[in-house]
Amino acid sequence: MFSDAVLFSLAAIWFYLALLLAWQDRRWHRARIAQFACLGAITGLLFRFGRGDASAAGLALLLFLAFALLPLLLERRLLGHLVAGQEVGRWQWLCLHLLMWGRAPWALEQLAHGVAALRAGEVTQGTARLEPLLGGPWSVAVRVRYLAWAIHALVQARCFAEAVFLFERHWPLAHDAASADMLHAMARAYAECSRPQQALGYLWAAEQRAVLGRHEELERFTTRVAVFALCGQVDAVERTLSEGAAKLLQLPRPFAPYWRGVAHLAAGAPEQADECFRQAVAACSPAEERLWREAIAIRRQAIKPTAGAIGEEELTLLAGVEAASHARRHAAPPTVPRFGGGIAPVTAALLMLNIVVWVAMELTGSSTEPTTLVQFGANLPAAALGGEYWRLVSSMFLHVGLAHLLFNGYALYLFGTFVERWCGKREMFFSYMLAGIVGSAASAWLGNHAVSAGASGAIFGLLGVAIGLVLRYRQSFPAGVRRLYLFNLIYIAGLQLLFGTLEAGVDNYAHAGGFSAGLALGLVLRRRWLRPWRTALAVGMAAVLGATAWATVRHALGAHPSQGTVEVVDTRHNIRLQVPRRWTRELSPDGQLVLVDRWAHAALVVRVEHLRGVGEDEADLTTLLELQRLRLLASGEKWLGALEQPRRLKLGTRVYYQLRLHHGAGDEEMVRDRYFTLAREALYEFDFECRVSAYGKQYPIFRRILASFRPADEFMRFKSDLLTPEAPL
């Protein structure tokens, strides 16, 4: 089951990546889309023909690591070499071309050669290298991404003039779609080129887009300090350094006095600059002293006083930069909720409750055994519809195995945090409970599973709530975010429903029921008329959960009416047994007594062979047993253990001989305990059969049933003796 889930998930991820790339830019990612589709088809074939095979899952995982994760790591490594100005080996380009189909490897190679040429001062050759990439018929997002990488590489190499040249050459493209991190880099480049108006202008634009950029906060801080200092704004540098006192602890100690000296030098105050530079040199370690002295010497030669060049327009831009930076730091968190990230109290509580129940199941027995699942309140259609309604709730907190718990726990964390942040704690709890109950009811009413358990119905409900919220309040989401959310949510829902259709062990009725309830809740959950009822609905669901916990504990401890034993009397075969209440009697075409425990996949078959002139002597029993064993060998049954000697047992006052047989292999391996005893001139044969994995739990039950065996007429004979008057002396 786990290997099947891995194969299906990997196939789904391949097709998801192909659809995502097609949605972004079909023309640029054409070959990559074909590669992902082929890999998805291969993984789908492995899922179709290699189900249950761990080697097929391992092969699919190896393909995913080789063609999805390894190219990303290699691309990141090549970009690091590009920014650092290091040479890239030919074998690395070859590996990237083999693992990543399409234009991306060619684009990275063109970018590396073009940036290297610009660094060397070969402007014509570098422009020729970059022109097919940055000026080609690709989407704006693709061209801006590679332009940003080129500019960052040039700024890192202190080729500021080349960065300004490249930026201005593609200015219409960069101006319309530049991200905050690229604008910060260009602000630094323009400031280094003694163009304060452009530097402050792009820094202001970057601060206004800072929420959407990926530039780290520490790098934003250092960029602001550098731009203000290169523009000669001493007061702005001091304000920025005082506001970022906590960030100075993460920077070298000479950082603050060095940039104060640069600000004084650009403002035309060399005496104050010399004093700040002396403080910077005094603050550095002996190993770094030479580097800082060289940096100060370069600044003295390159910087020209710009205080007189700062006009009213530059001062206005400076005030705008500081105001935008202050507003961004003190702005409220974004109103659009995220999936995951951080802690949501109700989601965390539900997640911990699922974990605690699973641990309790593992300590009691095993979460994969039907008997343990039923004991803890799994959804049994006959029992749930017959009056044990609490099973519709308790089954939401049970999970079959660790993998089931991990998958559902991660999904609960993602969708639960989204719904809780968007709607509130009470709404999230009510939605989870109601969707889970509807899913369990749909499974019990329409499904065909003997036992079902899991939080999948409730989690599908949260998924439906998320889709309903995005559709209902679509104006609250940016257009790109809304499309991405809907694409991902609908894809996940459709994918899981498809998996439930293909996999026989998945309860798709619970998924569909929970999803339908959640989608309806998502459309009405934040309506104004529902607000007064939020507390009442949450308290009601809490009461339902409490009653379910009480009923589950009673059932697990054996106080529930469905526990205990019942007496089975078969006068035809002269049998009286005490069996667990959950065992049911079934009809047998040959007239045998058959008792079945469907929850634990166990069965008891009783055969009676009437013999005349045979008592209950143990010698007669061993003789008959040897005849039975020879008959078993002659029957051709392929049961292992038929050649072993029987084992003698004494249960109560009766002697039994046990013959243990095995059949099958793997998860389907069965064990059969065959017991023989004599009573009332008859040979009684008890056949107990169950899976090997459940034998440890079933063996004590088998022994208790055998210990309770009595001939049916024994009680009647004892009763008649009591009613017979005593004979006279």
Secondary structure, DSSP 8 states (H G I E B T S, - for coil): -HHHHHHHHHHHHHHHHHHHHHHHHTTTTHHHHHHHHHHHHHHHHHHHH-TT-HHHHHHHHHHHIIIIIHHHHHHHHHHHHHHHT----HHHHHHHHHHS-SSHHHHHHHHHHHHHHHHTT-HHHHHHHHHHHHSSS--HHHHHHHHHHHHHHHHHTT-HHHHHHHHHHTHHHHHHH--HHHHHHHHHHHHHTT-HHHHHHHHHHHHHTTTT----HHHHHHHHHHHHHHTT-HHHHHHHHHHTHHHHTTS-TTHHHHHHHHHHHHTT-HHHHHHHHHHHHHHS-TTTHHHHHHHHHHHHHH----TTT--HHHHHHHHHHHHHHHHHHT----SS--SSSS--HHHHHHHHHHHHHHHHHHHHS-TTSHHHHHHTT-B-HHHHHTT-TTHHHHGGG--SSHHHHHHHHHHHHHHHHHHHHHH-HHHHHHHHHHHHHHHHHHHHHH---SSB--SHHHHHHHHHHHHHHHHHTGGGS-HHHHHHHHHHHHHHHHHHHHHHHH-TTS-HHHHHHHHHHHHHHHHHTT-GGGGGGHHHHHHHHHHHHHHHHHHHHHHHTT-STTSSEEEEEETTTTEEEEEETT-EEE--TT--EEEEETTTTEEEEEEEEE-TT--S-HHHHHHHHHHHHHHHHHTT---BTTTS--EEEEETTEEEEEEEEEE--GGG-EEEEEEEEE-SSEEEEEEEEEEGGGHHHHHHHHHHHHHT-B-HHHHHHHHHHHHS-----
